[in-house]
Amino acid sequence: MHNFQVNDMTCGHCASTVEKAVKSVDAAAQVKIDVNTRKVEIQSEKPADAFVAAIGEAGYTGELQV
C-alpha cells in the first residue's frame, strides 16, 4: 500500500483527475481519496515512483508518506 499527500488536490474534480492518473498506471489498483485531508491511499503491486510520476503528469504534487 502507498499513501500520498496531495496538497494541491482541493475538490472532487481534482480527486477524479488524480484517480484517473493512478488507474493509468494500474487499472486494478484500489484507490481511496479523502479530499478534506488531501490523502490518497493506493493498494497496488506497482512501485510508488510510478504513481508519483502519473500524479505529477496530471498536474498535481503527490508526496509519498512513509
Distance bins in CASP14 RR format, pairs under 12 A and 6 or more apart:
PFRMAT RR
TARGET T0000
AUTHOR 0000-0000-0000
RMODE 2
METHOD distances of the structure
MODEL  1
1 29 0 0 0 0 0 1 0 0 0 0 0
1 30 0 0 0 0 1 0 0 0 0 0 0
1 31 0 0 0 0 0 1 0 0 0 0 0
1 32 0 0 0 0 1 0 0 0 0 0 0
1 40 0 0 0 0 0 1 0 0 0 0 0
1 41 1 0 0 1 0 0 0 0 0 0 0
1 42 1 0 0 1 0 0 0 0 0 0 0
1 43 1 0 1 0 0 0 0 0 0 0 0
1 44 0 0 0 0 1 0 0 0 0 0 0
1 45 0 0 0 0 0 1 0 0 0 0 0
1 46 0 0 0 0 0 1 0 0 0 0 0
1 48 0 0 0 0 1 0 0 0 0 0 0
1 51 0 0 0 0 0 1 0 0 0 0 0
1 64 0 0 0 0 0 1 0 0 0 0 0
1 65 0 0 0 0 0 1 0 0 0 0 0
1 66 0 0 0 0 0 1 0 0 0 0 0
2 22 0 0 0 0 1 0 0 0 0 0 0
2 25 0 0 0 0 0 1 0 0 0 0 0
2 26 0 0 0 0 0 1 0 0 0 0 0
2 29 0 0 0 0 1 0 0 0 0 0 0
2 30 0 0 0 0 0 1 0 0 0 0 0
2 31 0 0 0 0 0 1 0 0 0 0 0
2 32 0 0 0 0 0 1 0 0 0 0 0
2 39 0 0 0 0 0 1 0 0 0 0 0
2 40 0 0 0 0 1 0 0 0 0 0 0
2 41 1 0 0 1 0 0 0 0 0 0 0
2 42 1 0 1 0 0 0 0 0 0 0 0
2 43 1 0 0 1 0 0 0 0 0 0 0
2 44 1 0 0 1 0 0 0 0 0 0 0
2 45 0 0 0 0 0 1 0 0 0 0 0
2 46 0 0 0 0 1 0 0 0 0 0 0
2 47 0 0 0 0 1 0 0 0 0 0 0
2 48 1 0 1 0 0 0 0 0 0 0 0
2 49 0 0 0 0 1 0 0 0 0 0 0
2 50 0 0 0 0 1 0 0 0 0 0 0
2 51 1 0 0 1 0 0 0 0 0 0 0
2 52 0 0 0 0 1 0 0 0 0 0 0
2 54 0 0 0 0 0 1 0 0 0 0 0
2 55 0 0 0 0 0 1 0 0 0 0 0
2 62 0 0 0 0 0 1 0 0 0 0 0
2 63 0 0 0 0 0 1 0 0 0 0 0
2 64 1 0 0 1 0 0 0 0 0 0 0
2 65 0 0 0 0 1 0 0 0 0 0 0
2 66 0 0 0 0 0 1 0 0 0 0 0
3 31 0 0 0 0 0 1 0 0 0 0 0
3 32 0 0 0 0 1 0 0 0 0 0 0
3 33 0 0 0 0 0 1 0 0 0 0 0
3 34 0 0 0 0 0 1 0 0 0 0 0
3 37 0 0 0 0 0 1 0 0 0 0 0
3 38 0 0 0 0 0 1 0 0 0 0 0
3 39 1 0 0 1 0 0 0 0 0 0 0
3 40 1 0 0 1 0 0 0 0 0 0 0
3 41 1 0 1 0 0 0 0 0 0 0 0
3 42 1 0 0 1 0 0 0 0 0 0 0
3 43 0 0 0 0 0 1 0 0 0 0 0
3 44 0 0 0 0 0 1 0 0 0 0 0
3 48 0 0 0 0 1 0 0 0 0 0 0
3 51 0 0 0 0 0 1 0 0 0 0 0
3 62 0 0 0 0 0 1 0 0 0 0 0
3 63 0 0 0 0 1 0 0 0 0 0 0
3 64 1 0 0 1 0 0 0 0 0 0 0
3 65 1 0 1 0 0 0 0 0 0 0 0
3 66 0 0 0 0 1 0 0 0 0 0 0
4 18 0 0 0 0 1 0 0 0 0 0 0
4 19 0 0 0 0 0 1 0 0 0 0 0
4 21 0 0 0 0 0 1 0 0 0 0 0
4 22 0 0 0 0 1 0 0 0 0 0 0
4 31 0 0 0 0 0 1 0 0 0 0 0
4 32 0 0 0 0 0 1 0 0 0 0 0
4 33 0 0 0 0 1 0 0 0 0 0 0
4 34 0 0 0 0 0 1 0 0 0 0 0
4 37 0 0 0 0 0 1 0 0 0 0 0
4 38 0 0 0 0 1 0 0 0 0 0 0
4 39 1 0 0 1 0 0 0 0 0 0 0
4 40 1 0 1 0 0 0 0 0 0 0 0
4 41 1 0 0 1 0 0 0 0 0 0 0
4 42 1 0 0 1 0 0 0 0 0 0 0
4 44 0 0 0 0 0 1 0 0 0 0 0
4 48 0 0 0 0 1 0 0 0 0 0 0
4 49 0 0 0 0 0 1 0 0 0 0 0
4 51 1 0 0 1 0 0 0 0 0 0 0
4 52 1 0 0 1 0 0 0 0 0 0 0
4 54 0 0 0 0 0 1 0 0 0 0 0
4 55 1 0 0 1 0 0 0 0 0 0 0
4 56 0 0 0 0 0 1 0 0 0 0 0
4 60 0 0 0 0 1 0 0 0 0 0 0
4 61 0 0 0 0 1 0 0 0 0 0 0
4 62 1 0 1 0 0 0 0 0 0 0 0
4 63 1 0 0 1 0 0 0 0 0 0 0
4 64 1 0 1 0 0 0 0 0 0 0 0
4 65 1 0 0 1 0 0 0 0 0 0 0
4 66 0 0 0 0 0 1 0 0 0 0 0
5 18 0 0 0 0 0 1 0 0 0 0 0
5 33 0 0 0 0 0 1 0 0 0 0 0
5 34 0 0 0 0 0 1 0 0 0 0 0
5 37 0 0 0 0 1 0 0 0 0 0 0
5 38 1 0 0 1 0 0 0 0 0 0 0
5 39 1 0 0 1 0 0 0 0 0 0 0
5 40 1 0 0 1 0 0 0 0 0 0 0
5 41 0 0 0 0 0 1 0 0 0 0 0
5 52 0 0 0 0 0 1 0 0 0 0 0
5 55 0 0 0 0 0 1 0 0 0 0 0
5 60 0 0 0 0 0 1 0 0 0 0 0
5 61 0 0 0 0 1 0 0 0 0 0 0
5 62 1 0 0 1 0 0 0 0 0 0 0
5 63 1 0 1 0 0 0 0 0 0 0 0
5 64 0 0 0 0 1 0 0 0 0 0 0
5 65 1 0 1 0 0 0 0 0 0 0 0
5 66 0 0 0 0 0 1 0 0 0 0 0
6 12 0 0 0 0 0 1 0 0 0 0 0
6 14 1 0 0 1 0 0 0 0 0 0 0
6 15 0 0 0 0 1 0 0 0 0 0 0
6 17 0 0 0 0 0 1 0 0 0 0 0
6 18 1 0 0 1 0 0 0 0 0 0 0
6 19 0 0 0 0 0 1 0 0 0 0 0
6 21 0 0 0 0 0 1 0 0 0 0 0
6 22 0 0 0 0 0 1 0 0 0 0 0
6 31 0 0 0 0 0 1 0 0 0 0 0
6 33 0 0 0 0 1 0 0 0 0 0 0
6 34 0 0 0 0 0 1 0 0 0 0 0
6 35 0 0 0 0 1 0 0 0 0 0 0
6 37 0 0 0 0 1 0 0 0 0 0 0
6 38 1 0 1 0 0 0 0 0 0 0 0
6 39 1 0 0 1 0 0 0 0 0 0 0
6 40 1 0 1 0 0 0 0 0 0 0 0
6 41 0 0 0 0 0 1 0 0 0 0 0
6 42 0 0 0 0 0 1 0 0 0 0 0
6 51 0 0 0 0 0 1 0 0 0 0 0
6 52 0 0 0 0 0 1 0 0 0 0 0
6 54 0 0 0 0 0 1 0 0 0 0 0
6 55 1 0 0 1 0 0 0 0 0 0 0
6 56 0 0 0 0 1 0 0 0 0 0 0
6 58 0 0 0 0 1 0 0 0 0 0 0
6 59 0 0 0 0 1 0 0 0 0 0 0
6 60 1 0 1 0 0 0 0 0 0 0 0
6 61 1 0 0 1 0 0 0 0 0 0 0
6 62 1 0 1 0 0 0 0 0 0 0 0
6 63 1 0 0 1 0 0 0 0 0 0 0
6 64 0 0 0 0 0 1 0 0 0 0 0
6 65 0 0 0 0 0 1 0 0 0 0 0
7 14 0 0 0 0 0 1 0 0 0 0 0
7 18 0 0 0 0 0 1 0 0 0 0 0
7 35 0 0 0 0 0 1 0 0 0 0 0
7 37 0 0 0 0 0 1 0 0 0 0 0
7 38 1 0 1 0 0 0 0 0 0 0 0
7 39 0 0 0 0 0 1 0 0 0 0 0
7 40 0 0 0 0 0 1 0 0 0 0 0
7 55 0 0 0 0 0 1 0 0 0 0 0
7 60 0 0 0 0 1 0 0 0 0 0 0
7 61 1 0 0 1 0 0 0 0 0 0 0
7 62 0 0 0 0 1 0 0 0 0 0 0
7 63 1 0 0 1 0 0 0 0 0 0 0
7 65 0 0 0 0 0 1 0 0 0 0 0
8 14 1 0 0 1 0 0 0 0 0 0 0
8 15 0 0 0 0 0 1 0 0 0 0 0
8 17 0 0 0 0 0 1 0 0 0 0 0
8 18 0 0 0 0 1 0 0 0 0 0 0
8 35 0 0 0 0 0 1 0 0 0 0 0
8 38 0 0 0 0 1 0 0 0 0 0 0
8 40 0 0 0 0 0 1 0 0 0 0 0
8 55 0 0 0 0 1 0 0 0 0 0 0
8 56 0 0 0 0 1 0 0 0 0 0 0
8 58 0 0 0 0 0 1 0 0 0 0 0
8 59 1 0 0 1 0 0 0 0 0 0 0
8 60 1 0 1 0 0 0 0 0 0 0 0
8 61 1 0 1 0 0 0 0 0 0 0 0
8 62 0 0 0 0 1 0 0 0 0 0 0
8 63 0 0 0 0 0 1 0 0 0 0 0
9 15 1 0 1 0 0 0 0 0 0 0 0
9 16 0 0 0 0 1 0 0 0 0 0 0
9 17 0 0 0 0 1 0 0 0 0 0 0
9 18 1 0 1 0 0 0 0 0 0 0 0
9 19 0 0 0 0 0 1 0 0 0 0 0
9 21 0 0 0 0 0 1 0 0 0 0 0
9 22 0 0 0 0 0 1 0 0 0 0 0
9 33 1 0 0 1 0 0 0 0 0 0 0
9 34 0 0 0 0 1 0 0 0 0 0 0
9 35 1 0 0 1 0 0 0 0 0 0 0
9 36 0 0 0 0 0 1 0 0 0 0 0
9 37 0 0 0 0 0 1 0 0 0 0 0
9 38 1 0 1 0 0 0 0 0 0 0 0
9 39 0 0 0 0 1 0 0 0 0 0 0
9 40 1 0 0 1 0 0 0 0 0 0 0
9 55 0 0 0 0 1 0 0 0 0 0 0
9 56 0 0 0 0 0 1 0 0 0 0 0
9 58 0 0 0 0 1 0 0 0 0 0 0
9 59 0 0 0 0 1 0 0 0 0 0 0
9 60 1 0 1 0 0 0 0 0 0 0 0
9 61 0 0 0 0 1 0 0 0 0 0 0
9 62 0 0 0 0 1 0 0 0 0 0 0
9 63 0 0 0 0 0 1 0 0 0 0 0
10 17 0 0 0 0 0 1 0 0 0 0 0
10 18 0 0 0 0 0 1 0 0 0 0 0
10 33 0 0 0 0 0 1 0 0 0 0 0
10 35 1 0 0 1 0 0 0 0 0 0 0
10 36 0 0 0 0 0 1 0 0 0 0 0
10 37 0 0 0 0 0 1 0 0 0 0 0
10 38 1 0 0 1 0 0 0 0 0 0 0
10 60 0 0 0 0 1 0 0 0 0 0 0
11 17 0 0 0 0 1 0 0 0 0 0 0
11 18 0 0 0 0 0 1 0 0 0 0 0
11 33 0 0 0 0 0 1 0 0 0 0 0
11 35 1 0 0 1 0 0 0 0 0 0 0
11 36 0 0 0 0 0 1 0 0 0 0 0
11 38 0 0 0 0 0 1 0 0 0 0 0
11 60 0 0 0 0 0 1 0 0 0 0 0
12 18 0 0 0 0 1 0 0 0 0 0 0
12 19 0 0 0 0 1 0 0 0 0 0 0
12 33 0 0 0 0 1 0 0 0 0 0 0
12 34 0 0 0 0 0 1 0 0 0 0 0
12 35 1 0 1 0 0 0 0 0 0 0 0
12 36 0 0 0 0 0 1 0 0 0 0 0
12 38 0 0 0 0 0 1 0 0 0 0 0
13 19 0 0 0 0 0 1 0 0 0 0 0
13 20 0 0 0 0 0 1 0 0 0 0 0
13 33 0 0 0 0 0 1 0 0 0 0 0
13 35 0 0 0 0 1 0 0 0 0 0 0
13 58 0 0 0 0 0 1 0 0 0 0 0
13 60 0 0 0 0 0 1 0 0 0 0 0
14 20 0 0 0 0 0 1 0 0 0 0 0
14 21 0 0 0 0 0 1 0 0 0 0 0
14 33 0 0 0 0 1 0 0 0 0 0 0
14 35 1 0 0 1 0 0 0 0 0 0 0
14 38 0 0 0 0 1 0 0 0 0 0 0
14 40 0 0 0 0 0 1 0 0 0 0 0
14 55 0 0 0 0 0 1 0 0 0 0 0
14 58 0 0 0 0 1 0 0 0 0 0 0
14 59 0 0 0 0 1 0 0 0 0 0 0
14 60 1 0 0 1 0 0 0 0 0 0 0
14 61 0 0 0 0 0 1 0 0 0 0 0
14 62 0 0 0 0 0 1 0 0 0 0 0
15 21 0 0 0 0 0 1 0 0 0 0 0
15 22 0 0 0 0 0 1 0 0 0 0 0
15 31 0 0 0 0 1 0 0 0 0 0 0
15 32 0 0 0 0 0 1 0 0 0 0 0
15 33 1 0 1 0 0 0 0 0 0 0 0
15 34 0 0 0 0 1 0 0 0 0 0 0
15 35 1 0 1 0 0 0 0 0 0 0 0
15 36 0 0 0 0 0 1 0 0 0 0 0
15 37 0 0 0 0 0 1 0 0 0 0 0
15 38 0 0 0 0 1 0 0 0 0 0 0
15 39 0 0 0 0 0 1 0 0 0 0 0
15 40 0 0 0 0 1 0 0 0 0 0 0
15 55 0 0 0 0 0 1 0 0 0 0 0
15 58 0 0 0 0 0 1 0 0 0 0 0
15 60 0 0 0 0 1 0 0 0 0 0 0
16 22 0 0 0 0 0 1 0 0 0 0 0
16 23 0 0 0 0 0 1 0 0 0 0 0
16 31 0 0 0 0 0 1 0 0 0 0 0
16 33 0 0 0 0 1 0 0 0 0 0 0
16 35 0 0 0 0 0 1 0 0 0 0 0
16 40 0 0 0 0 0 1 0 0 0 0 0
16 58 0 0 0 0 0 1 0 0 0 0 0
16 60 0 0 0 0 0 1 0 0 0 0 0
17 23 0 0 0 0 0 1 0 0 0 0 0
17 24 0 0 0 0 0 1 0 0 0 0 0
17 33 0 0 0 0 0 1 0 0 0 0 0
17 35 0 0 0 0 0 1 0 0 0 0 0
17 40 0 0 0 0 0 1 0 0 0 0 0
17 54 0 0 0 0 0 1 0 0 0 0 0
17 55 0 0 0 0 1 0 0 0 0 0 0
17 56 0 0 0 0 0 1 0 0 0 0 0
17 57 0 0 0 0 0 1 0 0 0 0 0
17 58 1 0 1 0 0 0 0 0 0 0 0
17 59 1 0 0 1 0 0 0 0 0 0 0
17 60 1 0 0 1 0 0 0 0 0 0 0
18 24 0 0 0 0 0 1 0 0 0 0 0
18 25 0 0 0 0 0 1 0 0 0 0 0
18 29 0 0 0 0 0 1 0 0 0 0 0
18 31 0 0 0 0 1 0 0 0 0 0 0
18 32 0 0 0 0 0 1 0 0 0 0 0
18 33 1 0 0 1 0 0 0 0 0 0 0
18 34 0 0 0 0 0 1 0 0 0 0 0
18 35 0 0 0 0 1 0 0 0 0 0 0
18 38 0 0 0 0 1 0 0 0 0 0 0
18 39 0 0 0 0 0 1 0 0 0 0 0
18 40 1 0 0 1 0 0 0 0 0 0 0
18 41 0 0 0 0 0 1 0 0 0 0 0
18 42 0 0 0 0 1 0 0 0 0 0 0
18 51 0 0 0 0 1 0 0 0 0 0 0
18 52 0 0 0 0 0 1 0 0 0 0 0
18 54 0 0 0 0 1 0 0 0 0 0 0
18 55 1 0 1 0 0 0 0 0 0 0 0
18 56 0 0 0 0 1 0 0 0 0 0 0
18 57 0 0 0 0 0 1 0 0 0 0 0
18 58 1 0 0 1 0 0 0 0 0 0 0
18 59 0 0 0 0 1 0 0 0 0 0 0
18 60 1 0 1 0 0 0 0 0 0 0 0
18 61 0 0 0 0 0 1 0 0 0 0 0
18 62 0 0 0 0 1 0 0 0 0 0 0
19 25 0 0 0 0 0 1 0 0 0 0 0
19 26 0 0 0 0 0 1 0 0 0 0 0
19 27 0 0 0 0 0 1 0 0 0 0 0
19 29 0 0 0 0 1 0 0 0 0 0 0
19 30 0 0 0 0 0 1 0 0 0 0 0
19 31 1 0 1 0 0 0 0 0 0 0 0
19 32 0 0 0 0 1 0 0 0 0 0 0
19 33 1 0 0 1 0 0 0 0 0 0 0
19 35 0 0 0 0 0 1 0 0 0 0 0
19 40 0 0 0 0 1 0 0 0 0 0 0
19 41 0 0 0 0 0 1 0 0 0 0 0
19 42 0 0 0 0 1 0 0 0 0 0 0
19 51 0 0 0 0 0 1 0 0 0 0 0
19 54 0 0 0 0 0 1 0 0 0 0 0
19 55 0 0 0 0 0 1 0 0 0 0 0
19 58 0 0 0 0 1 0 0 0 0 0 0
19 60 0 0 0 0 0 1 0 0 0 0 0
20 27 0 0 0 0 0 1 0 0 0 0 0
20 29 0 0 0 0 0 1 0 0 0 0 0
20 31 0 0 0 0 1 0 0 0 0 0 0
20 33 0 0 0 0 0 1 0 0 0 0 0
20 54 0 0 0 0 1 0 0 0 0 0 0
20 55 0 0 0 0 0 1 0 0 0 0 0
20 57 0 0 0 0 0 1 0 0 0 0 0
20 58 1 0 0 1 0 0 0 0 0 0 0
20 59 0 0 0 0 0 1 0 0 0 0 0
20 60 0 0 0 0 0 1 0 0 0 0 0
21 27 0 0 0 0 0 1 0 0 0 0 0
21 29 0 0 0 0 0 1 0 0 0 0 0
21 31 0 0 0 0 1 0 0 0 0 0 0
21 33 0 0 0 0 0 1 0 0 0 0 0
21 40 0 0 0 0 1 0 0 0 0 0 0
21 42 0 0 0 0 0 1 0 0 0 0 0
21 50 0 0 0 0 0 1 0 0 0 0 0
21 51 1 0 0 1 0 0 0 0 0 0 0
21 52 0 0 0 0 0 1 0 0 0 0 0
21 53 0 0 0 0 1 0 0 0 0 0 0
21 54 1 0 1 0 0 0 0 0 0 0 0
21 55 1 0 1 0 0 0 0 0 0 0 0
21 56 1 0 0 1 0 0 0 0 0 0 0
21 57 1 0 0 1 0 0 0 0 0 0 0
21 58 1 1 0 0 0 0 0 0 0 0 0
21 59 0 0 0 0 1 0 0 0 0 0 0
21 60 1 0 0 1 0 0 0 0 0 0 0
21 62 0 0 0 0 1 0 0 0 0 0 0
22 28 0 0 0 0 0 1 0 0 0 0 0
22 29 1 0 1 0 0 0 0 0 0 0 0
22 30 0 0 0 0 1 0 0 0 0 0 0
22 31 1 0 1 0 0 0 0 0 0 0 0
22 32 0 0 0 0 0 1 0 0 0 0 0
22 33 0 0 0 0 1 0 0 0 0 0 0
22 40 1 0 0 1 0 0 0 0 0 0 0
22 41 0 0 0 0 0 1 0 0 0 0 0
22 42 1 0 1 0 0 0 0 0 0 0 0
22 43 0 0 0 0 0 1 0 0 0 0 0
22 44 1 0 0 1 0 0 0 0 0 0 0
22 46 0 0 0 0 1 0 0 0 0 0 0
22 48 0 0 0 0 0 1 0 0 0 0 0
22 50 0 0 0 0 1 0 0 0 0 0 0
22 51 1 0 1 0 0 0 0 0 0 0 0
22 52 0 0 0 0 0 1 0 0 0 0 0
22 53 0 0 0 0 0 1 0 0 0 0 0
22 54 1 0 0 1 0 0 0 0 0 0 0
22 55 1 0 0 1 0 0 0 0 0 0 0
22 56 0 0 0 0 0 1 0 0 0 0 0
22 57 0 0 0 0 0 1 0 0 0 0 0
22 58 0 0 0 0 1 0 0 0 0 0 0
22 60 0 0 0 0 0 1 0 0 0 0 0
22 62 0 0 0 0 0 1 0 0 0 0 0
23 29 1 0 0 1 0 0 0 0 0 0 0
23 30 0 0 0 0 0 1 0 0 0 0 0
23 31 1 0 0 1 0 0 0 0 0 0 0
23 33 0 0 0 0 0 1 0 0 0 0 0
23 42 0 0 0 0 1 0 0 0 0 0 0
23 44 0 0 0 0 1 0 0 0 0 0 0
23 46 0 0 0 0 0 1 0 0 0 0 0
23 50 0 0 0 0 0 1 0 0 0 0 0
23 51 0 0 0 0 0 1 0 0 0 0 0
23 54 0 0 0 0 1 0 0 0 0 0 0
23 55 0 0 0 0 0 1 0 0 0 0 0
23 58 0 0 0 0 0 1 0 0 0 0 0
24 31 0 0 0 0 0 1 0 0 0 0 0
24 44 0 0 0 0 0 1 0 0 0 0 0
24 46 0 0 0 0 0 1 0 0 0 0 0
24 50 0 0 0 0 1 0 0 0 0 0 0
24 51 0 0 0 0 1 0 0 0 0 0 0
24 53 0 0 0 0 0 1 0 0 0 0 0
24 54 1 0 1 0 0 0 0 0 0 0 0
24 55 0 0 0 0 0 1 0 0 0 0 0
24 56 0 0 0 0 0 1 0 0 0 0 0
24 57 0 0 0 0 1 0 0 0 0 0 0
24 58 0 0 0 0 1 0 0 0 0 0 0
25 31 0 0 0 0 0 1 0 0 0 0 0
25 42 0 0 0 0 1 0 0 0 0 0 0
25 44 1 0 0 1 0 0 0 0 0 0 0
25 45 0 0 0 0 0 1 0 0 0 0 0
25 46 1 0 1 0 0 0 0 0 0 0 0
25 47 0 0 0 0 1 0 0 0 0 0 0
25 48 0 0 0 0 0 1 0 0 0 0 0
25 49 0 0 0 0 1 0 0 0 0 0 0
25 50 1 0 1 0 0 0 0 0 0 0 0
25 51 1 0 1 0 0 0 0 0 0 0 0
25 52 0 0 0 0 1 0 0 0 0 0 0
25 53 0 0 0 0 1 0 0 0 0 0 0
25 54 1 0 1 0 0 0 0 0 0 0 0
25 55 0 0 0 0 1 0 0 0 0 0 0
25 56 0 0 0 0 0 1 0 0 0 0 0
25 57 0 0 0 0 0 1 0 0 0 0 0
25 58 0 0 0 0 0 1 0 0 0 0 0
26 42 0 0 0 0 1 0 0 0 0 0 0
26 43 0 0 0 0 1 0 0 0 0 0 0
26 44 1 0 1 0 0 0 0 0 0 0 0
26 45 1 0 0 1 0 0 0 0 0 0 0
26 46 1 0 1 0 0 0 0 0 0 0 0
26 47 0 0 0 0 0 1 0 0 0 0 0
26 48 0 0 0 0 0 1 0 0 0 0 0
26 50 1 0 0 1 0 0 0 0 0 0 0
26 51 0 0 0 0 1 0 0 0 0 0 0
26 54 0 0 0 0 1 0 0 0 0 0 0
27 44 0 0 0 0 1 0 0 0 0 0 0
27 46 0 0 0 0 0 1 0 0 0 0 0
28 42 0 0 0 0 0 1 0 0 0 0 0
28 43 0 0 0 0 1 0 0 0 0 0 0
28 44 1 0 0 1 0 0 0 0 0 0 0
28 45 0 0 0 0 1 0 0 0 0 0 0
28 46 0 0 0 0 1 0 0 0 0 0 0
29 40 0 0 0 0 0 1 0 0 0 0 0
29 41 0 0 0 0 0 1 0 0 0 0 0
29 42 1 0 1 0 0 0 0 0 0 0 0
29 43 1 0 0 1 0 0 0 0 0 0 0
29 44 1 1 0 0 0 0 0 0 0 0 0
29 45 0 0 0 0 1 0 0 0 0 0 0
29 46 1 0 0 1 0 0 0 0 0 0 0
29 48 0 0 0 0 0 1 0 0 0 0 0
29 50 0 0 0 0 0 1 0 0 0 0 0
29 51 0 0 0 0 1 0 0 0 0 0 0
29 54 0 0 0 0 0 1 0 0 0 0 0
30 40 0 0 0 0 0 1 0 0 0 0 0
30 41 0 0 0 0 1 0 0 0 0 0 0
30 42 1 0 0 1 0 0 0 0 0 0 0
30 43 1 0 1 0 0 0 0 0 0 0 0
30 44 1 0 0 1 0 0 0 0 0 0 0
30 45 0 0 0 0 0 1 0 0 0 0 0
30 46 0 0 0 0 0 1 0 0 0 0 0
31 39 0 0 0 0 0 1 0 0 0 0 0
31 40 1 0 0 1 0 0 0 0 0 0 0
31 41 1 0 0 1 0 0 0 0 0 0 0
31 42 1 0 1 0 0 0 0 0 0 0 0
31 43 1 0 0 1 0 0 0 0 0 0 0
31 44 0 0 0 0 1 0 0 0 0 0 0
31 51 0 0 0 0 1 0 0 0 0 0 0
31 54 0 0 0 0 0 1 0 0 0 0 0
31 55 0 0 0 0 0 1 0 0 0 0 0
32 39 0 0 0 0 1 0 0 0 0 0 0
32 40 1 0 0 1 0 0 0 0 0 0 0
32 41 1 0 1 0 0 0 0 0 0 0 0
32 42 0 0 0 0 1 0 0 0 0 0 0
32 43 0 0 0 0 1 0 0 0 0 0 0
32 44 0 0 0 0 0 1 0 0 0 0 0
33 39 1 0 0 1 0 0 0 0 0 0 0
33 40 1 0 1 0 0 0 0 0 0 0 0
33 41 1 0 0 1 0 0 0 0 0 0 0
33 42 0 0 0 0 1 0 0 0 0 0 0
33 55 0 0 0 0 0 1 0 0 0 0 0
33 60 0 0 0 0 0 1 0 0 0 0 0
33 62 0 0 0 0 0 1 0 0 0 0 0
34 40 1 0 0 1 0 0 0 0 0 0 0
34 41 0 0 0 0 1 0 0 0 0 0 0
37 65 0 0 0 0 0 1 0 0 0 0 0
38 55 0 0 0 0 0 1 0 0 0 0 0
38 60 0 0 0 0 1 0 0 0 0 0 0
38 61 0 0 0 0 0 1 0 0 0 0 0
38 62 0 0 0 0 1 0 0 0 0 0 0
38 63 0 0 0 0 1 0 0 0 0 0 0
38 65 0 0 0 0 0 1 0 0 0 0 0
39 62 0 0 0 0 0 1 0 0 0 0 0
39 63 0 0 0 0 0 1 0 0 0 0 0
39 64 0 0 0 0 0 1 0 0 0 0 0
39 65 1 0 0 1 0 0 0 0 0 0 0
40 48 0 0 0 0 0 1 0 0 0 0 0
40 51 0 0 0 0 1 0 0 0 0 0 0
40 52 0 0 0 0 0 1 0 0 0 0 0
40 54 0 0 0 0 0 1 0 0 0 0 0
40 55 1 0 0 1 0 0 0 0 0 0 0
40 58 0 0 0 0 0 1 0 0 0 0 0
40 60 0 0 0 0 1 0 0 0 0 0 0
40 61 0 0 0 0 0 1 0 0 0 0 0
40 62 1 0 0 1 0 0 0 0 0 0 0
40 63 0 0 0 0 0 1 0 0 0 0 0
40 64 0 0 0 0 0 1 0 0 0 0 0
40 65 0 0 0 0 1 0 0 0 0 0 0
41 48 0 0 0 0 0 1 0 0 0 0 0
41 51 0 0 0 0 0 1 0 0 0 0 0
41 64 0 0 0 0 0 1 0 0 0 0 0
41 65 0 0 0 0 1 0 0 0 0 0 0
42 48 0 0 0 0 1 0 0 0 0 0 0
42 50 0 0 0 0 0 1 0 0 0 0 0
42 51 1 0 1 0 0 0 0 0 0 0 0
42 52 0 0 0 0 0 1 0 0 0 0 0
42 54 0 0 0 0 0 1 0 0 0 0 0
42 55 0 0 0 0 1 0 0 0 0 0 0
42 62 0 0 0 0 0 1 0 0 0 0 0
42 64 0 0 0 0 0 1 0 0 0 0 0
42 65 0 0 0 0 0 1 0 0 0 0 0
43 51 0 0 0 0 0 1 0 0 0 0 0
44 50 0 0 0 0 1 0 0 0 0 0 0
44 51 1 0 0 1 0 0 0 0 0 0 0
44 54 0 0 0 0 0 1 0 0 0 0 0
45 51 0 0 0 0 0 1 0 0 0 0 0
46 52 0 0 0 0 0 1 0 0 0 0 0
46 53 0 0 0 0 0 1 0 0 0 0 0
46 54 0 0 0 0 1 0 0 0 0 0 0
47 53 0 0 0 0 1 0 0 0 0 0 0
47 54 0 0 0 0 0 1 0 0 0 0 0
47 64 0 0 0 0 0 1 0 0 0 0 0
48 54 0 0 0 0 0 1 0 0 0 0 0
48 55 0 0 0 0 0 1 0 0 0 0 0
48 62 0 0 0 0 1 0 0 0 0 0 0
48 63 0 0 0 0 0 1 0 0 0 0 0
48 64 1 0 1 0 0 0 0 0 0 0 0
48 65 0 0 0 0 1 0 0 0 0 0 0
48 66 0 0 0 0 1 0 0 0 0 0 0
49 55 0 0 0 0 0 1 0 0 0 0 0
49 56 0 0 0 0 0 1 0 0 0 0 0
49 62 0 0 0 0 0 1 0 0 0 0 0
49 64 0 0 0 0 1 0 0 0 0 0 0
50 56 0 0 0 0 0 1 0 0 0 0 0
50 57 0 0 0 0 0 1 0 0 0 0 0
50 64 0 0 0 0 0 1 0 0 0 0 0
51 57 0 0 0 0 0 1 0 0 0 0 0
51 58 0 0 0 0 0 1 0 0 0 0 0
51 60 0 0 0 0 0 1 0 0 0 0 0
51 62 0 0 0 0 1 0 0 0 0 0 0
51 63 0 0 0 0 0 1 0 0 0 0 0
51 64 0 0 0 0 1 0 0 0 0 0 0
52 58 0 0 0 0 0 1 0 0 0 0 0
52 59 0 0 0 0 0 1 0 0 0 0 0
52 60 0 0 0 0 0 1 0 0 0 0 0
52 61 0 0 0 0 1 0 0 0 0 0 0
52 62 1 0 0 1 0 0 0 0 0 0 0
52 63 0 0 0 0 1 0 0 0 0 0 0
52 64 1 0 0 1 0 0 0 0 0 0 0
52 65 0 0 0 0 0 1 0 0 0 0 0
53 59 0 0 0 0 0 1 0 0 0 0 0
53 60 0 0 0 0 0 1 0 0 0 0 0
53 61 0 0 0 0 0 1 0 0 0 0 0
53 62 0 0 0 0 1 0 0 0 0 0 0
53 64 0 0 0 0 0 1 0 0 0 0 0
54 60 0 0 0 0 1 0 0 0 0 0 0
54 62 0 0 0 0 1 0 0 0 0 0 0
55 61 1 0 0 1 0 0 0 0 0 0 0
55 62 1 0 1 0 0 0 0 0 0 0 0
55 63 0 0 0 0 1 0 0 0 0 0 0
55 64 0 0 0 0 0 1 0 0 0 0 0
56 62 1 0 0 1 0 0 0 0 0 0 0
56 63 0 0 0 0 0 1 0 0 0 0 0
END
